[in-house]
Amino acid sequence: MSKNILENELFESFANASDNIYIYVCDMKTDISRWSKNTVDYFNLEGEYIKGTGPKWMEYIHPDDRALYLKDIEAVFSGASNRHSCQYRAKNKYNDYVWLECKGSVISDDEGNPLVFAGIMTRLDNQNKYDPLTHLLTNYEMQKYDFSTGSGAILLLGINSFRKINNTHGFLYGNKVLIALSEYLTQSAGKDNRVYRFQGDEFIILSPGSSKEELYKLFENINDYCMNIRGLKSFSVSAGLVSYPEDGTDFNTLLSNLEHSLEYAKEQTHGWIAEFSEKISQRHLRISHLHEALTQSIHNNFEGFELYFQPILDTKTKKITECESLLRWKTPEIQDATPYEFIKILENSGEIREVGFWVMEEALRHAAMWQKKYNISVSFNVSYIQLLDGEFINRLIAKVQELQVDPKLIMVELTESCNAADTKMLSHQFSKLQELGFKIAMDDFGTEYASFGLLHDVSMDVLKIDQKFVRGLVREGNRTDMAIIENVVNMCRQLSIQTIAEGIETEEIQDIIRKIGVSYLQGYLYSKPVPAHEFEQMLLKEQA
């Protein structure tokens, strides 16, 4: 079957039909897939024939689109559906994300057993003159513009938290937002300016003959409109800004500088505009350098990665009963990369999947040693994207059995809970783990990344109160943080959920938290995160 399907002449015929269409076919019994040669070339795949394509292709998909893709494709491979259809962004050999429409179907035998999964991917990256949703010009048309003559400024706009808008209100509502914004941009930009739909939630305003100062003012007007939009809930936009010929004289250079500037703006605060500068250029070079070094570390058996551990104390006894595993990374050449910095790079590249499995296995390996000696619980962080991975729970269970770890002393902490669109899936995954004895914790509760809605839908054993509320307890006249923590603790007590207060840094904060009745304490007052051998010394000292 595999030979006949993968070597079929029809595959060759369809594979050469268009440069913008990519064909694939997968033998579901052997998990070997064949990809058209233009796909291999454009996406720089490892070869025409690939074993275990699923996890490998996932690394190409934009992090914001992986949840949607996984939900759709897993329905096919679980047998819940025999058709695959979704749109997402994938990274090509130029490290650019392009929009694809992916459609596929399953062929089964007479008994209903799946044999072959075949499909077609069509590039949607602006090959049309006009965008079908907003009717704006696409950036395919913008590529024809001659930037080598004259001067002007360009604005790249991106809607902040657009994925959250779609998850909360649905894609039809998201489309209404895009249409409303595109109409306003057309009206406000002026007759001499050109407005383009770039990709997803991003728009470009090309303003020949204008200065950056003029586009700053236009950006302020656009944000004012978004915050007071009629018929829709308010939102905000961020922007990158360049001028030509100062920042480039060709489309690719200008677009690259715009994207780097927009990314920088979104990292600062919502509603921010960032003008391209040497600082942004150096930042991009650093990210590229870090990414290259991270990839090298992963390929060298995770060389440079290390788990640090921070103790968690029982509020009543002030004895260490748990610890949290925290990822660190450095190389001889790079000593100053922060977890926030390198974890974001790993998430954007898709390599967080491999590193996430390594973190899980390392945490379990240490847990296997410390459980027997000290009866201590070990926790590690898991993102929503990891839980969508069909392999995660199976590998977790298999590793626990291999190392003979007691799951009752393992805690899985959910991060990025704001992205948890499929709470039914989370509830199912967590229930499966809880039945086996694992504890489930919600990290950073009280911030925008954790919601009461998620707590309502998903069973939790532990809730971690975010440190920004804890640290605020000692501010004079601050009653808000106290009220929030007291009510959260009372709610958890009624729900039989334990609480951990993060960010305990002073005796004063510790005393306040203990009076409120929080179950456990974590913070620099007791210890910063330390290497495994130092943490074990703490345990030995306490035991003695």
RODO-2510 file (C-alpha; in nm, 4 decimals, decimal comma):
residues 544
     n   res          X          Y          Z
     1     m     0,0000     0,0000     0,0000
     2     s     0,2744     0,2431     0,1033
     3     k     0,4689     0,1834    -0,2192
     4     n     0,1634     0,2293    -0,4436
     5     i     0,0402     0,5431    -0,2732
     6     l     0,3680     0,7239    -0,2178
     7     e     0,4942     0,6488    -0,5694
     8     n     0,1668     0,7159    -0,7504
     9     e     0,1983     0,8943    -1,0881
    10     l    -0,0967     1,1173    -1,0025
    11     f     0,1093     1,2580    -0,7167
    12     e     0,3764     1,3669    -0,9660
    13     s     0,1166     1,5300    -1,1904
    14     f    -0,0518     1,7319    -0,9158
    15     a     0,2801     1,8151    -0,7463
    16     n     0,3939     2,0115    -1,0516
    17     a     0,0640     2,1931    -1,1065
    18     s     0,1640     2,5266    -0,9497
    19     d     0,4462     2,6913    -0,7570
    20     n     0,1930     2,8152    -0,5005
    21     i     0,0333     2,4741    -0,4353
    22     y     0,1967     2,2062    -0,2211
    23     i     0,0986     1,8384    -0,2177
    24     y     0,1510     1,5770     0,0525
    25     v     0,0397     1,2206     0,1201
    26     c     0,0900     1,0158     0,4367
    27     d     0,0758     0,6392     0,4863
    28     m    -0,1004     0,6302     0,8242
    29     k     0,0199     0,2784     0,9056
    30     t     0,3902     0,3572     0,8702
    31     d     0,3659     0,7334     0,9446
    32     i     0,5803     0,7988     0,6367
    33     s     0,4779     1,0951     0,4247
    34     r     0,5823     1,2197     0,0852
    35     w     0,5986     1,5886    -0,0004
    36     s     0,6110     1,7502    -0,3421
    37     k     0,9558     1,8766    -0,4388
    38     n     0,8440     2,2396    -0,4455
    39     t     0,7289     2,1978    -0,0818
    40     v     1,0678     2,0551     0,0190
    41     d     1,2434     2,3463    -0,1482
    42     y     1,0181     2,6316    -0,0333
    43     f     0,9994     2,5223     0,3312
    44     n     1,3478     2,3705     0,3434
    45     l     1,2187     2,0323     0,4624
    46     e     1,4612     1,7528     0,5476
    47     g     1,3611     1,5545     0,2389
    48     e     1,0860     1,4381     0,0071
    49     y     1,0088     1,1394     0,2351
    50     i     0,9708     1,2064     0,6073
    51     k     0,9039     0,9717     0,8977
    52     g     0,6880     1,1165     1,1775
    53     t     0,6001     1,4398     1,0001
    54     g     0,3506     1,5734     1,2563
    55     p     0,5862     1,7085     1,5263
    56     k     0,8376     1,8218     1,2636
    57     w     0,5827     2,0220     1,0642
    58     m     0,4564     2,1772     1,3884
    59     e     0,7900     2,3603     1,4229
    60     y     0,7160     2,5460     1,0972
    61     i     0,3727     2,6707     1,2075
    62     h     0,3404     3,0132     1,3685
    63     p     0,3055     2,9779     1,7490
    64     d    -0,0237     3,1701     1,7466
    65     d    -0,1740     2,9241     1,4947
    66     r    -0,0613     2,5935     1,6457
    67     a    -0,3597     2,5456     1,8758
    68     l    -0,6041     2,5821     1,5847
    69     y    -0,3991     2,3505     1,3635
    70     l    -0,3560     2,0843     1,6331
    71     k    -0,7247     2,0821     1,7192
    72     d    -0,8176     2,0261     1,3549
    73     i    -0,5495     1,7704     1,2677
    74     e    -0,5947     1,5679     1,5868
    75     a    -0,9634     1,5297     1,5040
    76     v    -0,8509     1,3581     1,1824
    77     f    -0,5954     1,1253     1,3387
    78     s    -0,8218     1,0365     1,6323
    79     g    -1,0956     0,9304     1,3915
    80     a    -1,3376     1,2054     1,4985
    81     s    -1,3262     1,3555     1,1479
    82     n    -1,2110     1,2386     0,8075
    83     r    -1,1442     1,5878     0,6692
    84     h    -0,8817     1,8482     0,7552
    85     s    -0,9401     2,2139     0,6685
    86     c    -0,7819     2,5219     0,8256
    87     q    -0,5736     2,8298     0,7527
    88     y    -0,2476     2,9064     0,9318
    89     r     0,0957     3,0596     0,8874
    90     a     0,4074     2,8520     0,8200
    91     k     0,7724     2,9579     0,8071
    92     n     0,9448     2,9274     0,4700
    93     k     1,3164     2,8919     0,3954
    94     y     1,3567     3,2696     0,4159
    95     n     1,2316     3,2624     0,7787
    96     d     0,9152     3,4466     0,6717
    97     y     0,5682     3,3291     0,7729
    98     v     0,3255     3,2814     0,4831
    99     w    -0,0460     3,2088     0,5013
   100     l    -0,1571     2,8646     0,3860
   101     e    -0,4962     2,7095     0,3323
   102     c    -0,4551     2,3396     0,4129
   103     k    -0,7160     2,0822     0,3112
   104     g    -0,6874     1,7062     0,3415
   105     s    -0,8914     1,3898     0,3762
   106     v    -0,8514     1,0339     0,5013
   107     i    -0,8916     0,7194     0,2898
   108     s    -0,9979     0,4119     0,4899
   109     d    -1,0275     0,0427     0,4096
   110     d    -1,3532    -0,1523     0,4002
   111     e    -1,3427    -0,2012     0,7786
   112     g    -1,3050     0,1713     0,8394
   113     n    -0,9362     0,1599     0,9330
   114     p    -0,7511     0,4750     0,8143
   115     l    -0,4916     0,4007     0,5471
   116     v    -0,3901     0,7254     0,3790
   117     f    -0,4066     1,0932     0,4641
   118     a    -0,3602     1,3155     0,1580
   119     g    -0,3902     1,6870     0,1152
   120     i    -0,3041     2,0094    -0,0551
   121     m    -0,1712     2,3388     0,0812
   122     t    -0,2354     2,6613    -0,1092
   123     r    -0,0406     2,9780    -0,0448
   124     l    -0,2586     3,2752     0,0410
   125     d     0,0274     3,5190     0,0879
   126     n    -0,1009     3,8064    -0,1163
   127     q    -0,0894     3,6651    -0,4662
   128     n    -0,4192     3,8458    -0,5348
   129     k    -0,4330     4,2142    -0,6086
   130     y    -0,7098     4,2736    -0,3553
   131     d    -0,7685     4,1115    -0,0186
   132     p    -1,1058     3,9267    -0,0368
   133     l    -1,2132     4,0255     0,3174
   134     t    -1,1227     4,3961     0,3392
   135     h    -1,0950     4,4710    -0,0360
   136     l    -0,7668     4,6495     0,0321
   137     l    -0,4632     4,6107    -0,1891
   138     t    -0,2376     4,3244    -0,0811
   139     n     0,1328     4,3639    -0,0131
   140     y     0,1881     4,1667    -0,3322
   141     e     0,0902     4,4901    -0,5013
   142     m     0,3106     4,6901    -0,2668
   143     q     0,6136     4,4923    -0,3855
   144     k     0,5748     4,6612    -0,7244
   145     y     0,6313     5,0063    -0,5762
   146     d     0,9653     5,1712    -0,6565
   147     f     1,1230     5,2846    -0,3280
   148     s     1,4524     5,3807    -0,4928
   149     t     1,3146     5,7178    -0,6039
   150     g     1,1551     5,9856    -0,3904
   151     s     1,1037     5,9691    -0,0157
   152     g     0,8280     5,8905     0,2309
   153     a     0,7234     5,7015     0,5427
   154     i     0,5570     5,3646     0,6034
   155     l     0,3479     5,2473     0,8977
   156     l     0,2917     4,8786     0,9825
   157     l    -0,0091     4,8404     1,2148
   158     g    -0,0910     4,5304     1,4183
   159     i    -0,3997     4,4729     1,6364
   160     n    -0,3007     4,3903     1,9934
   161     s    -0,4185     4,0552     2,1339
   162     f    -0,6118     3,9788     1,8157
   163     r    -0,5931     3,6081     1,8864
   164     k    -0,7669     3,6704     2,2188
   165     i    -1,0374     3,8696     2,0364
   166     n    -1,0997     3,5705     1,8076
   167     n    -1,0944     3,3207     2,0946
   168     t    -1,3341     3,5268     2,3059
   169     h    -1,5828     3,6466     2,0448
   170     g    -1,5308     3,4126     1,7480
   171     f    -1,3766     3,4495     1,4023
   172     l    -1,6809     3,6204     1,2507
   173     y    -1,6499     3,8954     1,5112
   174     g    -1,2751     3,9125     1,4424
   175     n    -1,3525     3,9664     1,0741
   176     k    -1,5844     4,2536     1,1659
   177     v    -1,2971     4,4154     1,3551
   178     l    -1,0662     4,3804     1,0543
   179     i    -1,3277     4,5232     0,8166
   180     a    -1,4090     4,8178     1,0455
   181     l    -1,0413     4,9043     1,0882
   182     s    -0,9685     4,8743     0,7156
   183     e    -1,2575     5,1105     0,6354
   184     y    -1,1315     5,3685     0,8833
   185     l    -0,7748     5,3424     0,7506
   186     t    -0,9007     5,4042     0,3981
   187     q    -1,0975     5,7112     0,5089
   188     s    -0,8317     5,8611     0,7366
   189     a    -0,5152     5,7907     0,5381
   190     g    -0,5881     6,0540     0,2716
   191     k    -0,5956     6,0309    -0,1054
   192     d    -0,2158     6,0489    -0,1469
   193     n    -0,1515     5,7522     0,0825
   194     r    -0,1953     5,3835     0,0066
   195     v    -0,3430     5,1272     0,2476
   196     y    -0,2595     4,7555     0,2210
   197     r    -0,3744     4,4433     0,4060
   198     f    -0,0432     4,2869     0,4988
   199     q    -0,1291     3,9583     0,6714
   200     g    -0,3600     3,8419     0,9485
   201     d    -0,4300     4,1418     1,1738
   202     e    -0,1633     4,3662     1,0166
   203     f    -0,2055     4,6615     0,7791
   204     i     0,0416     4,8871     0,5986
   205     i     0,0041     5,2579     0,5230
   206     l     0,2457     5,3820     0,2563
   207     s     0,2743     5,7592     0,2579
   208     p     0,4913     5,8957    -0,0287
   209     g     0,6338     6,2399     0,0396
   210     s     0,5357     6,2329     0,4082
   211     s     0,7497     6,2557     0,7187
   212     k     0,7477     6,0236     1,0198
   213     e     0,5938     6,3026     1,2283
   214     e     0,2840     6,3042     1,0058
   215     l     0,2375     5,9281     1,0522
   216     y     0,2812     5,9621     1,4304
   217     k    -0,0258     6,1862     1,4302
   218     l    -0,2167     5,9476     1,2052
   219     f    -0,1326     5,6609     1,4410
   220     e    -0,2746     5,8528     1,7383
   221     n    -0,5999     5,9104     1,5474
   222     i    -0,6224     5,5422     1,4561
   223     n    -0,5789     5,4315     1,8175
   224     d    -0,8390     5,6842     1,9342
   225     y    -1,0819     5,5364     1,6813
   226     c    -1,0098     5,1784     1,7963
   227     m    -1,0691     5,2689     2,1614
   228     n    -1,4053     5,4308     2,0807
   229     i    -1,5282     5,2179     1,7922
   230     r    -1,9045     5,2038     1,7492
   231     g    -2,0797     4,8694     1,7581
   232     l    -1,7651     4,6808     1,8649
   233     k    -1,5666     4,6426     2,1840
   234     s    -1,2646     4,8697     2,2108
   235     f    -0,9181     4,7424     2,1190
   236     s    -0,5783     4,8935     2,0455
   237     v    -0,3105     4,8777     1,7798
   238     s     0,0682     4,9006     1,7884
   239     a     0,2894     5,0059     1,5009
   240     g     0,6328     4,9999     1,3451
   241     l     0,7513     5,3033     1,1509
   242     v     1,0200     5,3476     0,8846
   243     s     1,1135     5,6113     0,6305
   244     y     1,2721     5,5685     0,2909
   245     p     1,5350     5,6025     0,1619
   246     e     1,6870     5,6392     0,5153
   247     d     1,5801     5,2918     0,6381
   248     g     1,6019     5,1125     0,3032
   249     t     1,5325     5,1416    -0,0659
   250     d     1,3854     4,7994    -0,1434
   251     f     1,0654     4,6286    -0,0325
   252     n     1,2240     4,3371     0,1567
   253     t     1,4574     4,5570     0,3631
   254     l     1,1836     4,8042     0,4527
   255     l     0,9392     4,5266     0,5394
   256     s     1,1952     4,3523     0,7578
   257     n     1,2675     4,6757     0,9451
   258     l     0,8946     4,7392     0,9860
   259     e     0,8339     4,3940     1,1319
   260     h     1,1209     4,4287     1,3781
   261     s     0,9879     4,7683     1,4866
   262     l     0,6314     4,6399     1,5328
   263     e     0,7553     4,3437     1,7349
   264     y     0,9516     4,5817     1,9575
   265     a     0,6483     4,8101     1,9990
   266     k     0,4250     4,5214     2,1091
   267     e     0,6798     4,4193     2,3708
   268     q     0,6789     4,7658     2,5269
   269     t     0,3082     4,8242     2,5843
   270     h    -0,0182     4,8099     2,3944
   271     g    -0,0866     5,1150     2,1819
   272     w     0,2834     5,1862     2,1281
   273     i     0,4593     5,3027     1,8113
   274     a     0,8267     5,2207     1,7526
   275     e     1,0408     5,4023     1,4991
   276     f     1,3103     5,1847     1,3434
   277     s     1,6491     5,2557     1,4982
   278     e     1,9935     5,1142     1,5532
   279     k     1,8719     4,9831     1,8910
   280     i     1,5991     4,7792     1,7237
   281     s     1,8446     4,6580     1,4619
   282     q     2,0899     4,5414     1,7310
   283     r     1,8085     4,3770     1,9218
   284     h     1,7132     4,1782     1,6113
   285     l     2,0749     4,0724     1,5624
   286     r     2,0874     3,9569     1,9259
   287     i     1,7682     3,7525     1,8848
   288     s     1,9124     3,5899     1,5713
   289     h     2,2362     3,5158     1,7561
   290     l     2,0522     3,3703     2,0553
   291     h     1,8286     3,1588     1,8315
   292     e     2,1277     3,0145     1,6505
   293     a     2,2984     2,9327     1,9823
   294     l     1,9797     2,7810     2,1288
   295     t     1,9354     2,5556     1,8274
   296     q     2,2970     2,4455     1,8577
   297     s     2,2473     2,3679     2,2277
   298     i     1,9388     2,1559     2,1518
   299     h     2,1247     1,9612     1,8836
   300     n     2,4136     1,9064     2,1281
   301     n     2,1936     1,7084     2,3644
   302     f     2,0596     2,0239     2,5396
   303     e     2,4058     2,1428     2,6352
   304     g     2,3827     2,4679     2,8317
   305     f     2,0307     2,4048     2,9606
   306     e     1,9853     2,3512     3,3332
   307     l     1,7011     2,3330     3,5820
   308     y     1,7108     2,5542     3,8893
   309     f     1,4829     2,4880     4,1862
   310     q     1,3077     2,7321     4,4190
   311     p     1,1767     2,6049     4,7535
   312     i     0,8093     2,6303     4,8543
   313     l     0,7408     2,6327     5,2288
   314     d     0,4436     2,5251     5,4370
   315     t     0,2931     2,8403     5,5888
   316     k     0,2403     2,6869     5,9338
   317     t     0,5708     2,5013     5,9803
   318     k     0,7901     2,7105     5,7420
   319     k     0,9464     2,3809     5,6301
   320     i     1,0257     2,3043     5,2627
   321     t     0,7570     2,0740     5,1271
   322     e     0,7728     2,1502     4,7535
   323     c     0,9905     2,3122     4,4899
   324     e     0,9360     2,4661     4,1473
   325     s     1,1581     2,3726     3,8503
   326     l     1,2736     2,6754     3,6501
   327     l     1,4640     2,6663     3,3215
   328     r     1,8010     2,8396     3,2810
   329     w     2,0371     2,8496     2,9823
   330     k     2,3837     2,9828     2,9088
   331     t     2,6863     2,9017     2,6957
   332     p     3,0525     3,0056     2,7254
   333     e     2,9758     3,2878     2,4798
   334     i     2,6315     3,3852     2,6150
   335     q     2,5994     3,4332     2,9899
   336     d     2,3312     3,7013     3,0177
   337     a     2,0218     3,5573     2,8421
   338     t     1,7168     3,5845     3,0697
   339     p     1,4481     3,3115     3,0795
   340     y     1,1932     3,5611     2,9438
   341     e     1,4239     3,6333     2,6512
   342     f     1,5217     3,2816     2,5438
   343     i     1,1886     3,1121     2,6213
   344     k     1,0107     3,3555     2,3909
   345     i     1,2593     3,2737     2,1138
   346     l     1,1992     2,9014     2,1679
   347     e     0,8217     2,9554     2,1527
   348     n     0,8422     3,1555     1,8307
   349     s     1,0678     2,8984     1,6641
   350     g     0,8645     2,5967     1,7781
   351     e     1,1670     2,4493     1,9573
   352     i     0,9905     2,4921     2,2913
   353     r     0,8324     2,1521     2,2234
   354     e     1,1641     1,9679     2,2430
   355     v     1,2861     2,1782     2,5339
   356     g     0,9544     2,1299     2,7143
   357     f     0,9946     1,7529     2,7035
   358     w     1,3520     1,7892     2,8317
   359     v     1,2315     2,0048     3,1235
   360     m     0,9649     1,7488     3,2093
   361     e     1,2121     1,4593     3,2084
   362     e     1,4753     1,6481     3,4092
   363     a     1,2179     1,7522     3,6697
   364     l     1,1010     1,3919     3,7015
   365     r     1,4590     1,2668     3,7277
   366     h     1,5259     1,4940     4,0242
   367     a     1,1871     1,4115     4,1726
   368     a     1,2747     1,0414     4,1647
   369     m     1,5783     1,1100     4,3859
   370     w     1,4239     1,3629     4,6257
   371     q     1,0974     1,1793     4,6841
   372     k     1,2766     0,8819     4,8341
   373     k     1,5105     1,0920     5,0497
   374     y     1,2958     1,3876     5,1535
   375     n     0,9328     1,3138     5,0508
   376     i     0,9248     1,6444     4,8625
   377     s     0,6925     1,7493     4,5784
   378     v     0,8375     1,8828     4,2498
   379     s     0,6504     2,1060     4,0060
   380     f     0,7251     2,2069     3,6475
   381     n     0,5583     2,4438     3,4015
   382     v     0,3534     2,3330     3,1031
   383     s     0,2058     2,5645     2,8396
   384     y    -0,1339     2,5307     2,6749
   385     i     0,0391     2,4456     2,3471
   386     q     0,2217     2,1541     2,5139
   387     l    -0,1066     2,0141     2,6430
   388     l    -0,2442     2,0214     2,2896
   389     d     0,0424     1,7943     2,1853
   390     g    -0,0962     1,4426     2,1692
   391     e     0,2349     1,2978     2,2910
   392     f     0,2686     1,5031     2,6083
   393     i     0,0582     1,3096     2,8576
   394     n     0,1647     0,9710     2,7236
   395     r     0,5324     1,0649     2,7558
   396     l     0,4754     1,2071     3,1036
   397     i     0,3069     0,8886     3,2227
   398     a     0,5691     0,6672     3,0579
   399     k     0,8549     0,8611     3,2197
   400     v     0,6908     0,8488     3,5632
   401     q     0,6588     0,4726     3,5334
   402     e     1,0164     0,4352     3,4057
   403     l     1,1638     0,6365     3,6950
   404     q     0,9177     0,4942     3,9505
   405     v     0,8096     0,8409     4,0560
   406     d     0,5070     0,8835     4,2828
   407     p     0,2680     1,1057     4,0793
   408     k     0,1134     1,2331     4,4041
   409     l     0,4342     1,4312     4,4551
   410     i     0,4377     1,5825     4,1035
   411     m     0,2634     1,9117     4,0258
   412     v     0,1957     2,0336     3,6706
   413     e     0,1699     2,4147     3,6513
   414     l    -0,0352     2,5605     3,3685
   415     t     0,1091     2,8763     3,2121
   416     e    -0,0323     3,0953     2,9308
   417     s    -0,3818     3,0176     3,0533
   418     c    -0,5157     3,3196     2,8659
   419     n    -0,4678     3,1159     2,5481
   420     a    -0,6771     2,8280     2,6739
   421     a    -0,9553     2,8514     2,4189
   422     d    -1,0490     2,4824     2,4443
   423     t    -1,1312     2,4394     2,8116
   424     k    -1,3002     2,1053     2,7420
   425     m    -0,9696     1,9694     2,6149
   426     l    -0,7875     2,1051     2,9209
   427     s    -1,0468     1,9564     3,1544
   428     h    -1,0115     1,6177     2,9860
   429     q    -0,6300     1,6244     2,9969
   430     f    -0,6136     1,7373     3,3585
   431     s    -0,8795     1,4919     3,4747
   432     k    -0,6740     1,2133     3,3241
   433     l    -0,3665     1,3294     3,5188
   434     q    -0,5592     1,3845     3,8420
   435     e    -0,7012     1,0319     3,8229
   436     l    -0,3417     0,9080     3,8244
   437     g    -0,2583     1,1209     4,1286
   438     f    -0,0859     1,4245     3,9709
   439     k    -0,1594     1,7697     4,1133
   440     i    -0,2648     2,0521     3,8811
   441     a    -0,1787     2,4158     3,9512
   442     m    -0,2762     2,7419     3,7820
   443     d     0,0234     2,9759     3,7701
   444     d     0,0111     3,3576     3,8094
   445     f    -0,3545     3,3701     3,9112
   446     g    -0,4978     3,7222     3,9145
   447     t    -0,3194     3,8528     3,6051
   448     e    -0,4627     3,8823     3,2555
   449     y    -0,3150     3,5404     3,1854
   450     a    -0,5435     3,3560     3,4236
   451     s    -0,9203     3,3809     3,4511
   452     f    -1,2051     3,2815     3,6794
   453     g    -1,3670     3,1323     3,3696
   454     l    -1,0866     2,8799     3,3374
   455     l    -1,1111     2,7995     3,7074
   456     h    -1,4822     2,7387     3,6591
   457     d    -1,4301     2,4955     3,3702
   458     v    -1,1121     2,3119     3,4758
   459     s    -1,0465     2,1274     3,8020
   460     m    -0,7448     2,2669     3,9917
   461     d    -0,5635     2,1431     4,3032
   462     v    -0,3421     2,4474     4,3601
   463     l    -0,3705     2,8147     4,2714
   464     k    -0,0590     3,0362     4,2674
   465     i    -0,1262     3,4012     4,3533
   466     d     0,0788     3,6289     4,1288
   467     q     0,3648     3,8120     4,2986
   468     k     0,2562     4,1567     4,1797
   469     f    -0,0383     4,1393     4,4237
   470     v     0,1776     3,9989     4,7037
   471     r     0,4464     4,2675     4,6734
   472     g     0,1825     4,5393     4,6750
   473     l     0,0634     4,4458     5,0237
   474     v     0,3132     4,6781     5,1929
   475     r     0,2324     4,9862     4,9876
   476     e     0,0830     5,2500     5,2138
   477     g    -0,2884     5,2961     5,1651
   478     n    -0,3148     4,9974     4,9321
   479     r    -0,6308     4,8058     5,0188
   480     t    -0,6926     4,6609     4,6720
   481     d    -0,4270     4,3882     4,6741
   482     m    -0,5248     4,2840     5,0267
   483     a    -0,8909     4,2540     4,9262
   484     i    -0,8033     4,0525     4,6137
   485     i    -0,5815     3,8042     4,8002
   486     e    -0,8240     3,7638     5,0916
   487     n    -1,1143     3,6888     4,8585
   488     v    -0,9107     3,4501     4,6426
   489     v    -0,7936     3,2574     4,9508
   490     n    -1,1490     3,2390     5,0908
   491     m    -1,2808     3,1173     4,7556
   492     c    -1,0103     2,8504     4,7330
   493     r    -1,0781     2,7375     5,0892
   494     q    -1,4433     2,6778     4,9968
   495     l    -1,3375     2,4884     4,6831
   496     s    -1,0729     2,2801     4,8670
   497     i    -0,8005     2,4347     4,6538
   498     q    -0,4608     2,5011     4,8105
   499     t    -0,2898     2,8387     4,7554
   500     i     0,0720     2,9425     4,7040
   501     a     0,1776     3,3069     4,7411
   502     e     0,4673     3,3978     4,5094
   503     g     0,7048     3,6896     4,5657
   504     i     0,7538     3,6696     4,9434
   505     e     1,0562     3,8984     4,9842
   506     t     1,0297     4,0443     5,3356
   507     e     0,9297     3,9324     5,6845
   508     e     0,6514     4,1921     5,6788
   509     i     0,4923     4,0451     5,3651
   510     q     0,5353     3,6948     5,5050
   511     d     0,3498     3,7857     5,8252
   512     i     0,0609     3,9448     5,6346
   513     i     0,0274     3,6433     5,4035
   514     r     0,0339     3,3975     5,6943
   515     k    -0,2484     3,5854     5,8682
   516     i    -0,4581     3,5742     5,5493
   517     g    -0,4279     3,1955     5,5511
   518     v    -0,2368     3,1135     5,2321
   519     s    -0,1284     2,7468     5,2285
   520     y     0,2297     2,7817     5,1007
   521     l     0,5007     3,0478     5,0598
   522     q     0,7517     3,1061     4,7798
   523     g     0,9993     3,3890     4,7308
   524     y     1,3448     3,5379     4,7723
   525     l     1,2994     3,5682     5,1498
   526     y     1,3689     3,1951     5,1641
   527     s     1,5789     3,1449     4,8508
   528     k     1,6163     3,2491     4,4922
   529     p     1,6081     2,9647     4,2344
   530     v     1,9320     2,7642     4,2720
   531     p     2,1040     2,4701     4,0981
   532     a     1,9994     2,1199     4,2025
   533     h     2,3032     2,0552     4,4243
   534     e     2,2477     2,3778     4,6210
   535     f     1,8802     2,3002     4,6664
   536     e     1,9659     1,9558     4,7981
   537     q     2,2002     2,1161     5,0498
   538     m     1,9013     2,3145     5,1796
   539     l     1,7069     1,9913     5,2198
   540     l     1,9952     1,8219     5,4008
   541     k     2,0386     2,1189     5,6329
   542     e     1,6682     2,1275     5,7141
   543     q     1,6589     1,7534     5,7700
   544     a     1,9549     1,7739     6,0069
***
